[in-house]
Amino acid sequence: MVLLSIIIGLGVTDLLSNISRQIKLRATVTFSWLQSSLVLFVFVALLQQWWESWGLQTVDHWNFGTMLLMLAGPVGLYVASHLLFPQRIEDSDLEGYYFDNAKAFWLLGASVVIVSTLFRPIGFGMALIDPDNAASVFLLLACLTLAFVRNRLFHKIVFPIVFLAMLLDLFVFNPNI
């Protein structure tokens, strides 16, 4: 759990550091609500990974493969948090940056969804077909669609729906560990 918390903490730190840089350099950065919403989405996803993993501290028997599967989701989200901002944020168009990197970002998101969904069935023998995984199927399809559809209006319509679905899953359907 400590290693998982460190990786998630690094992702959160990366997001907060880049948000701070964006605020400091706001006069030279072209703001994008889409990119900013995606930053918030990844922030919530990092917290969700930690939240859902908290209950695993009582599991007595682990193996190395299970631990690697558990860490794959947070590692993917850390990489995603790093991809959200350009290396040099000065004079950046954040919406243009989002669309230039959307395919890589959303394919990474799809892989995080797959690994996070398969972690408990593979690692602990839990059922894959479970009502709790319904949101994962929706999120996987959304990530793949956002990765391959290049239309800007499509992203501006679909991504907020995906974000809302994630929040509903987290706060309405699965608020407790």
C-alpha positions, 0 to 999 in steps of 0.5 A: 500500500505504501508503494501504491500511495507513493506512485499516486502521490507522485501523480497528484504532485505532477498535476498540482505542480503543472497547474501551478505553472499554468497559473503563474504563466497564465498570460502566455498560456491559451486556456482550454476547459477541455484540457483542464477538465481532463486534469481534474478527471485524472486527479479524481481517477488517481484518488479513486485508485487509492480509495478502491485499493485501501480495502486491500490492506487486509488481504493476507496473501499476495504474490509478486504478479498480483502486486504488479497488477495492482500498481499498473493502474496507478503507474498508468495514471501517473504517466497520464498525469505527466502527458497532460501538460506540454514540457514547456508550458509558456506560449502553449495552446492547451487545447491544441496540445490536448488534440495533438496527444489525445490518441496516446492519452486515451489509449493509455487510459484504455489500458489503465481501465483494462488492467484495473478491471482485470486486477481483482479477477486475475490477482484474487480470483474474483468474478470478472462479470460483476455489476461493479465492472459495468462502469469499466466497460463503458469507460473502456469503450469511451477511451477507445472511441476518444482515442480514434475519433479526431473530431473536436466537437465529438471530444467536447461532447463525449468527454464531459459525459464520460467524466460525469459517468465516472463521478456518478459511479464514484459518488452514487454507485460506489461511495464506500469501500 
